[in-house]
């Protein structure tokens, strides 16, 4: 048994090269988006357009919480250069303290904001989808309240994902999302008869939990050590906050666009919000498969080369990737 565990660890839970990482991420992203299309097809098959649309609209508030209070600061472009530089300079204690601070602080913020949104969700729903009839607004409210668990779990999982990413551990970083979409599909198939559209929301929460657990397993094979507490006096923390501002502003703009699309879509014929959601998912497929997978795989090397002032290697890596 110990031998099998060791072989599994050596095969999957280990550092990978950029080229292997790009292949892993390309396969993972392709699988994820194919499952995403299957998820959308499964939703459309089992539920009427008007009901499926409530599920799409219910994403607005949980997505907004995650993107405004976590996505910017957890962007690999923000987190990785600082964390990687500390590790490369043998400042592991500072690096692990920084990652733990983010994990703890984001959890507290998301829980606090989530509680406020939970109790004000009926009013938020009317603001987001004013064109829905009262019955569908109640459904959106209930679905959103269930989904409010997802920003918290995704926030912690993304901190862990960035740590794995910095150590060039791409396996669970990429493949965790397959568990997320797979859970939604299976929940709909096996639970929709008894729970209706709530089966999709429950599947989503289970999927995010599996997403987190899968990454936690691989994290246990790294040198990372979790730290309790929040170190706000750290120079690196405030450097990270400064770098996160442009990304967060971009997220505010993007979420504002989605809010407008959902609000207008709710006033149009049934299915308008879902149609826009389908189009977004299809549009993002080639970008994620060919662009994000390669960029994600090479970014740890670029960060280390930039931190080490290795300009020749940095230029070569960048040109090769392009």
VOGU-3710 file (C-alpha; in Angstrom, 3 decimals, decimal comma):
1> xxxxxxxxxx> 0,000/0,000/0,000  2,801/2,446/0,898  4,497/1,625/-2,404  1,307/2,403/-4,372  0,860/5,710/-2,541  4,483/6,642/-3,250  4,097/5,815/-6,949  0,868/7,841/-7,141  2,612/10,795/-5,532  5,578/10,541/-7,910
11> xxxxxxxxxx> 3,286/10,222/-10,916  0,892/13,083/-10,181  1,625/15,072/-7,007  5,047/16,398/-7,966  6,678/19,388/-9,628  6,179/19,555/-13,391  8,034/21,344/-16,153  6,396/24,203/-18,003  5,825/22,100/-21,127  4,274/19,252/-19,131
21> xxxxxxxxxx> 2,312/21,790/-17,089  0,932/23,357/-20,265  -0,159/19,917/-21,487  -1,793/19,077/-18,148  -3,623/22,398/-18,022  -4,698/22,190/-21,681  -6,189/18,729/-21,085  -7,790/19,880/-17,822  -9,253/23,043/-19,348  -10,518/21,140/-22,391
31> xxxxxxxxxx> -12,162/18,564/-20,126  -13,582/21,280/-17,930  -15,185/23,185/-20,792  -16,515/20,030/-22,394  -18,079/19,134/-19,043  -19,340/22,711/-18,863  -21,138/22,215/-22,164  -22,521/18,889/-20,900  -23,647/20,677/-17,711  -25,475/23,326/-19,743
41> xxxxxxxxxx> -27,018/20,653/-21,970  -28,106/18,658/-18,912  -29,737/21,725/-17,370  -31,518/22,513/-20,623  -32,690/18,912/-20,981  -34,183/18,525/-17,504  -35,569/22,009/-16,848  -37,796/24,450/-18,750  -36,040/27,566/-20,021  -37,695/29,838/-17,442
51> xxxxxxxxxx> -36,509/27,618/-14,554  -33,013/27,080/-15,925  -32,727/30,845/-16,274  -33,262/31,307/-12,527  -30,181/29,155/-11,927  -28,087/31,359/-14,236  -29,370/34,529/-12,561  -28,671/33,121/-9,082  -24,940/33,142/-9,871  -24,814/36,944/-9,882
61> xxxxxxxxxx> -24,430/37,667/-6,155  -22,098/34,751/-5,232  -19,936/35,552/-8,273  -19,902/39,225/-7,355  -18,724/38,468/-3,811  -15,906/36,227/-4,993  -14,716/38,490/-7,808  -14,772/41,717/-5,793  -13,298/40,427/-2,544  -11,087/37,537/-3,609
71> xxxxxxxxxx> -10,400/37,182/-7,346  -8,289/40,336/-7,676  -5,992/39,629/-4,765  -5,806/35,921/-5,632  -4,893/36,454/-9,268  -1,733/34,505/-10,091  -0,284/37,656/-11,647  -0,656/39,373/-8,252  0,144/36,585/-5,796  2,749/34,486/-7,585
81> xxxxxxxxxx> 5,598/36,999/-8,140  5,645/38,004/-4,467  5,245/34,482/-3,072  7,776/32,996/-5,519  10,365/35,686/-4,794  10,115/35,009/-1,050  10,542/31,263/-1,599  13,474/31,747/-3,990  15,167/33,996/-1,424  14,729/31,315/1,275
91> xxxxxxxxxx> 12,152/33,441/3,096  9,706/30,549/3,377  8,310/31,708/6,728  7,286/35,050/5,226  5,856/33,343/2,131  3,764/30,891/4,158  2,630/33,633/6,526  1,522/35,762/3,550  -0,496/32,914/2,011  -2,066/32,032/5,376
101> xxxxxxxxxx> -2,960/35,683/6,002  -4,767/35,827/2,658  -6,602/32,601/3,383  -7,746/33,783/6,816  -8,571/37,362/5,838  -10,532/36,405/2,715  -12,507/33,821/4,695  -13,522/36,408/7,306  -14,477/39,025/4,698  -16,486/36,608/2,551
111> xxxxxxxxxx> -18,327/35,175/5,569  -19,257/38,681/6,730  -20,387/39,862/3,285  -22,144/36,531/2,670  -24,218/36,884/5,843  -25,314/40,385/4,846  -26,273/39,156/1,371  -28,104/36,135/2,806  -30,520/38,353/4,756  -30,874/40,996/2,040
121> xxxxxxxxxx> -31,149/38,547/-0,875  -34,851/39,241/-1,667  -34,058/42,920/-2,249  -30,904/42,085/-4,224  -32,875/39,687/-6,418  -35,433/42,365/-7,292  -32,546/44,674/-8,199  -30,831/42,099/-10,423  -33,847/40,548/-12,217  -36,742/43,022/-11,935
131> xxxxxxxxxx> -38,472/41,440/-14,939  -38,946/38,044/-13,288  -42,352/37,269/-11,816  -42,535/36,956/-7,978  -42,371/33,140/-8,082  -39,167/33,104/-10,099  -37,669/35,853/-7,904  -38,239/33,680/-4,843  -36,509/30,813/-6,646  -33,529/33,010/-7,527
141> xxxxxxxxxx> -33,328/34,148/-3,884  -33,326/30,588/-2,546  -30,791/29,346/-5,091  -28,501/32,301/-4,421  -28,592/31,643/-0,681  -27,438/28,060/-1,238  -24,711/29,207/-3,620  -23,371/31,724/-1,092  -21,207/28,920/0,279  -19,280/28,805/-2,995
151> xxxxxxxxxx> -17,328/32,114/-2,690  -15,916/31,028/0,688  -14,871/27,579/-0,531  -13,569/28,944/-3,837  -11,624/31,659/-2,009  -9,730/29,180/0,171  -9,288/26,795/-2,771  -7,811/29,556/-4,924  -5,236/30,485/-2,285  -4,219/26,821/-2,179
161> xxxxxxxxxx> -4,239/26,689/-5,976  -1,828/29,623/-6,172  0,499/27,955/-3,675  0,481/24,755/-5,751  0,937/26,844/-8,883  4,028/28,527/-7,434  5,549/25,098/-6,741  4,753/24,054/-10,357  2,166/21,547/-9,185  -0,341/21,701/-12,015
171> xxxxxxxxxx> -2,250/18,425/-11,549  -4,886/19,337/-8,956  -4,592/23,024/-9,935  -6,057/22,112/-13,323  -8,148/19,004/-12,744  -10,019/20,184/-9,632  -12,486/22,027/-11,856  -13,553/18,708/-13,419  -14,928/17,656/-10,039  -16,882/20,904/-9,869
181> xxxxxxxxxx> -18,698/20,471/-13,187  -19,012/16,718/-12,776  -20,727/17,144/-9,416  -23,330/19,500/-10,881  -24,096/17,101/-13,733  -24,461/14,044/-11,480  -26,566/15,957/-8,939  -28,988/17,059/-11,650  -29,274/13,553/-13,105  -29,852/11,784/-9,786
191> xxxxxxxxxx> -31,547/14,458/-7,659  -33,646/16,569/-10,030  -36,663/14,296/-9,717  -36,921/15,013/-5,979  -35,274/18,439/-5,645  -35,920/20,137/-8,974  -33,571/22,973/-9,884  -32,229/22,951/-6,310  -30,303/19,809/-7,312  -28,044/21,994/-9,490
201> xxxxxxxxxx> -27,315/24,431/-6,649  -26,555/21,602/-4,221  -24,348/19,941/-6,842  -22,497/23,234/-7,252  -21,725/23,477/-3,521  -20,605/19,830/-3,391  -18,462/20,434/-6,482  -16,731/23,456/-4,934  -16,091/21,447/-1,761  -14,512/18,637/-3,819
211> xxxxxxxxxx> -12,523/21,297/-5,692  -11,086/22,444/-2,344  -10,461/18,960/-0,921  -8,646/17,796/-4,077  -6,239/20,709/-3,841  -5,783/20,227/-0,107  -4,621/16,667/-0,758  -1,870/17,819/-3,098  -0,970/20,696/-0,778  -0,099/18,104/1,882
221> xxxxxxxxxx> 2,758/16,923/-0,395  4,370/20,394/-0,512  6,597/22,157/2,063  3,828/24,676/2,812  2,928/25,135/6,488  -0,355/26,840/7,400  -0,183/29,697/9,938  -3,005/30,939/12,149  -3,557/34,673/12,455  -3,504/37,683/10,136
231> xxxxxxxxxx> -0,277/39,630/9,585  -1,391/42,995/8,218  1,905/44,737/9,023  3,800/42,674/6,464  5,419/44,701/3,672  4,650/41,908/1,231  0,960/41,973/2,128  0,580/45,649/1,268  2,640/45,179/-1,876  0,172/42,486/-2,873
241> xxxxxxxxxx> -2,805/44,749/-2,113  -1,283/47,463/-4,292  -0,813/45,042/-7,193  -4,390/43,765/-6,782  -6,038/47,172/-7,276  -5,984/47,180/-11,139  -7,239/43,594/-11,276  -10,034/44,371/-8,804  -11,082/47,441/-10,808  -11,266/45,236/-13,884
251> xxxxxxxxxx> -13,469/42,776/-11,996  -15,779/45,604/-10,897  -16,228/46,627/-14,543  -16,833/43,051/-15,655  -19,339/42,333/-12,874  -21,075/45,626/-13,652  -21,519/44,458/-17,242  -22,990/41,144/-16,071  -25,370/42,973/-13,756  -26,610/45,105/-16,676
261> xxxxxxxxxx> -26,959/42,062/-18,939  -28,950/40,142/-16,327  -31,150/43,123/-15,482  -31,963/43,829/-19,133  -32,249/40,113/-19,931  -34,888/39,655/-17,218  -37,048/42,209/-19,011  -36,802/40,377/-22,358  -38,319/37,077/-23,425  -37,675/34,000/-21,262
271> xxxxxxxxxx> -34,308/32,433/-21,987  -32,407/35,638/-22,778  -30,136/35,358/-19,730  -29,450/31,674/-20,437  -28,691/32,387/-24,098  -26,108/34,967/-23,072  -24,633/32,502/-20,553  -24,325/29,806/-23,244  -22,612/32,249/-25,600  -20,092/33,318/-22,926
281> xxxxxxxxxx> -19,192/29,711/-22,162  -18,618/28,862/-25,827  -16,668/32,065/-26,478  -14,237/31,428/-23,613  -13,393/27,855/-24,663  -10,576/28,519/-27,214  -9,052/31,269/-25,058  -8,817/28,970/-22,040  -7,638/25,944/-23,999  -4,827/27,597/-25,964
291> xxxxxxxxxx> -4,081/30,860/-24,188  -4,650/30,478/-20,462  -3,216/26,933/-20,266  0,148/27,929/-21,757  0,303/31,262/-19,956  -0,506/29,592/-16,632  2,148/26,911/-17,094  4,965/29,282/-18,014  4,164/32,004/-15,465  6,014/30,395/-12,490
301> xxxxxxxxxx> 9,201/30,309/-14,582  8,702/33,910/-15,686  8,211/34,986/-12,057  11,347/33,214/-10,843  13,412/34,596/-13,730  12,126/38,123/-13,102  12,815/37,828/-9,374  16,346/36,550/-10,102  16,995/39,344/-12,622  17,633/36,706/-15,308
311> xxxxxxxxxx> 16,678/38,960/-18,190  18,039/36,729/-20,962  16,137/33,655/-19,738  13,045/35,770/-19,106  13,089/37,125/-22,650  13,659/33,653/-24,117  10,808/32,102/-22,095  8,439/34,898/-23,054  9,288/34,720/-26,773  8,999/30,922/-26,807
321> xx> 5,577/31,070/-25,173  4,286/33,718/-27,574
//
